[in-house]
Amino acid sequence: MQITKRNVELRVNDSLMRVYVAAPKATGVYPGILFLSDIYQLGGAMIRLANYLAGYGYVVAAPEIFHRTEPVGLVIEPDDIGRMRGNDNARQTLVADYDADCHAVIEFLQTESSVSPEQIGTLGFCIGGHLAFRAAFMSEVKAAVCCYPTGIPSGKLGKGVADTIQRVSEIKGEMLIVLGTLDPHVPENDRKILIEALENARVSHQILLYEAEHTFMRDDGYRYDSAAATSAWYEIVGFYSSHLISQN
């Protein structure tokens, strides 16, 4: 499916937030996806992931998660210096501000004429995986995919401690968690705590485990695993098809 690409301007608490939107070219009404990047924001690797999903028939809206601390359009390089910069941006951002951004993008999607307001999902990677998990606290979110989400058991997300693990029972939609067993940023103990929390709260969920490292779906890094990424995408597309499209 061919897609269109554009940038829109949203304002959250008087801060300009650029949102990249990839959508099917054909006229129609589609599910909407809140897409949340890793700490490097919307560089080529993240844009390719957003475009890929849009091609399956989704309106994908990807905000710049550090719009309060970085200029519009700033892409952080995925290297050692970039990692320091991205992590510093993360530490400066209030958890409540992250949540407000997710609310704003979901509201934007629900007002788009090409989006079915009852078919809203989320997809996030690394810190974005944690943000996608939190977005699932919102009743509007019917299906959430969290790829190697960092910091959920520890509450490490932004300025202050995130209460994510304590609020798992608020999730009413479907969850898909994609994890790498070789990922030191989401170690085995964290994976166990996360899975147990979902099970104890009786949240409907699926867990995908790959013998892969952190950010294995990012195609511009040394940890990229094309076989695992292709398998994960197959599962993600099927998950959304089952829980966003087939349920309506």
N, C-alpha and C positions, 0 to 999 in steps of 0.2 A: 504494500500500500504506500503510495506517495504521500509526502507530508509537506506542511508549510511550517515556517519558522519565523518567529517575531519576538520582540522584547516589549514588555509592558511595564508601566510605572505604577507601583503601589506605594502608599505612605502608611507607615506604622508608627504611631506615636511621634509623628512629625519627622520621621527618618525616611529618606527615599530608598525604596527597595526595588531593584531591578528584578524582574521575573522573566526568565526565558520560557517561551511557550512553543512546544512542538505539537502539531495536531494533524490528523488526517486531512488530505487535500479535498477528498470527496465530501460534498455537502451531506450532513447527517447529524445525528445526536449520538454522542459517545460517552463512555465513562471518563471521569476526570481523575488524574493522578497527581498528588502532591509529591514532587521529586526532591529529595534532600541530599545534597552533595556531601563529600568528605571535606576535610579542612582546607583543601586547595581551591574550593569554590568551583566556578563553572569553566574549567579548562576544557581542552579538546576531548579528553577521556570521558569526562562526565557528560558533555554535550552529546557524544556518540551514544552513550547509554540511554539518554533521554530520547534521542531521535529513534533509536532502535525500538523502544517500547511504543512510541507514537505510531510507528509503522504497523503495529498490530491492531490499531483501532482505538487509541486512547488519546485524550487531550492531556498532555504532560506539562505541568507548570513547575519550573525549577527556580526558586528564589536564591539570591545571593545571601548566604546565611550570616555574613559578617558586614552587612551594609551599615551598621552603626559605627564600625571602626575602620572600614576601608572605603576608598572611593568607588563610585559606580564603575562596573566593568573590570575591576581588578581581579586578575587571575594569579594565584599564588603558585609559584613553580614547585613541582613535587620533588624537591631535593632537601638537603639538610637545613639550609637557611629557610626554605619555605616551610618546612615542618615546624621550626621554631616560631616563625611568624604566624602560621595557622593556629598553633596551640596557644600562642599568646592572645590572639583574637578570641579564641574559644573561652579562655579564662576571664576575659574582660566582659563577656556577654552574660547578662542575667538569664537565668532559666526562664523566668516569666517573659522575657523578651523573645526568646526562642518560641515559646508557646504562642505568643501574640502573632508572630510571623506566620506560624502554621495556620492559625485561625484566619488570618487575612487572606492567605492563598486559597484556602478552602472556600471562603466566602466569594472570592473572585471566580473560582471554578463554577460555583453554583449559580452565578449570575450570567455565565457565558451561554449564549444561545446554542452552542454546539455541544454542551455538556448536559447529561442527565443528572439533575441535582441529587437524585437518590442513589447514584452509582459513583461514589467517591472512595478512592483508595490512596494509599501512600506507599512510597518506595524510598529507602534511604541506605546509605553506605557509610560505614565507620561511625563518626559522630552523627552523620545523617541517619544511620540506622537507629541510633538512640532517639533522635528526634522523631523519626517515623513511629517508633514504639510509643512515645508520648502522645503523638498525634492520634493514636488509636484510642486514647481516653475520650476523645470527642465522639459523640453519638453519630455524627455524620459519616464517620469512617467505617466502611463495611468490610474492608480487607486491607491489611497492612503487611508489607514485606520489609524485613529488617535484615540487611546483609552485614555480617560481622559487626553488630552494634557494640560500641565500646562504652564502658563505664556504667552500665545499668546496675549491677549489684553494689558498686561502690558509691554511686551517686555522682561520679565525675562527669561533668558535662559543661558547665560554665561557671560563672561567679556564684559561689555558694554551693551547697550540696543538693543535688536533684533528688526528689522523693519518688523516683520512678518505680523502684522495686516495691515500695509500700502501696502503690496504687494499681497494681496489676488487675485487681478484681473489678476495676472500672471499665475494663475492655469488654465490649459486647460484640465486636466484629470478629472476623477470622484473622488469624496470624500465621505468617510463614517466616521462620527464622533460618537464615542461611549462615552457616558457620564453617570455619576451617579448623581442622584438628591440629594444625601446625602453627596456629595464630597465637603469638605471645601476648597480644593486646586483648584477646578474649580467651584467657587460659581455661583449662579444663574445669577448675573450680568455679569460675564465673559462669561457664556454660551450664554446669550442674545447678547452680543457684537459680539461674534464669529459667531453666526447664522446670525445676521443681516449683517455682513460683507460679508459672503458667498452669501446671497440673493442679496445684493446691487451690488455685482460684477457679479451676474448671473453665478456663478459657480455651475455646476451640483453636487448636494450633497444629502446625506441622513443623518438624525440625529437619533440616537438610544438613548433613555433615559431609564435608569433603576433605580429603587428605591434601590440604592446600594451606597457603600462608595468608596473612592479612592482606587485604586489597587484591585478592586473586582475580577479581573481575575487572580490574583497571588495566587496560591494554597498553599503557605506556610505561609500565614499571617492570622491574626484574622479577617481581613476584607473580606476574600474570600467568594464569594457567588456563589456556584456551579450552582444554577438554572439560575442566571443572566449570568454567564460566558458561560454556555452551550448555552443559547439563543443567546448571542452575537456571539459565534463561528459559529452557524448556519447561522447567517446573514452575517458574514465576508466571509465565504466560498462561499455563494451564490453570494455575491457582486463581489468577484474575478472571479467566474465562468462566471458571466454576462459581466464583463467589461475587463477581460484579455483574457479569453478563447473564449467566444462566439463571440467576435468582430474580431477574426482572422480566 
